[in-house]
Amino acid sequence: HGNAPGKPKPGKLQNALPLFGSFAAAGAIAGLIHAVTIHSGYWNGGWGGKAGLCAFAGCWVYRGIGNAIEIAKQKGAAN
């Protein structure tokens, strides 16, 4: 959200803290997805793919939440 790496918005400082926060939030969501899928018996054994797929899903969920918040802010500002 906000600054893209290498393309800072005017008047907005760019540092590593928001980036690490995004990684931490996406990782936490991925961990929750992984725990839920293992607890529910979705994975029936085998090697590989479990954590990677959950990490991928965690990133998509994080972006979806971020986009929903931005849309809500824009709609709130328009009213």
C-alpha positions in Angstrom: 0.0 0.0 0.0 1.3 3.5 -0.7 4.8 3.5 -2.0 6.0 0.9 -4.5 9.6 0.0 -4.1 11.6 2.4 -6.2 8.6 4.7 -6.9 7.9 6.7 -3.7 5.0 9.0 -3.7 5.8 12.7 -3.4 6.1 13.8 0.2 5.9 10.3 1.6 9.1 8.7 3.1 10.0 5.2 2.0 11.5 2.9 4.6 11.6 -0.9 5.2 9.2 -1.0 8.2 5.9 -1.0 6.1 7.4 -3.7 3.8 8.4 -5.9 6.7 4.9 -5.3 8.2 3.3 -6.5 5.0 5.5 -9.6 5.0 4.6 -10.3 8.6 0.8 -9.9 8.0 0.8 -12.0 4.9 2.9 -14.6 6.7 0.5 -14.7 9.6 -2.4 -15.2 7.3 -0.6 -17.9 5.5 0.2 -19.6 8.8 -3.5 -19.5 9.7 -4.5 -21.0 6.4 -1.9 -23.7 6.8 -3.1 -24.5 10.3 -6.8 -24.6 9.3 -6.1 -26.9 6.3 -4.0 -29.3 8.3 -6.4 -29.4 11.2 -9.4 -29.9 8.8 -7.6 -32.9 7.2 -7.3 -31.2 3.8 -3.8 -32.5 3.3 -3.6 -36.3 3.3 0.2 -36.7 3.4 2.9 -36.6 0.7 5.8 -34.3 0.3 5.8 -30.6 -0.8 3.4 -28.0 -1.9 1.5 -27.5 1.4 3.4 -24.5 2.9 4.0 -22.9 -0.5 0.4 -23.0 -1.5 -0.7 -21.6 1.8 1.9 -18.8 1.5 0.6 -18.0 -1.9 -3.0 -17.9 -0.6 -1.9 -15.8 2.3 -0.4 -13.2 0.0 -3.6 -13.1 -2.1 -5.8 -12.8 1.0 -3.6 -10.0 2.3 -3.9 -8.1 -1.0 -7.6 -8.7 -1.1 -8.0 -7.2 2.4 -5.8 -4.3 1.5 -7.8 -3.6 -1.7 -11.1 -3.8 0.1 -9.9 -1.3 2.7 -8.7 1.1 -0.1 -12.1 0.8 -1.9 -13.9 1.5 1.4 -11.8 4.5 2.0 -12.4 5.9 -1.5 -16.1 5.3 -1.2 -16.1 7.0 2.2 -14.2 10.0 0.9 -16.6 10.3 -2.0 -19.6 10.6 0.2 
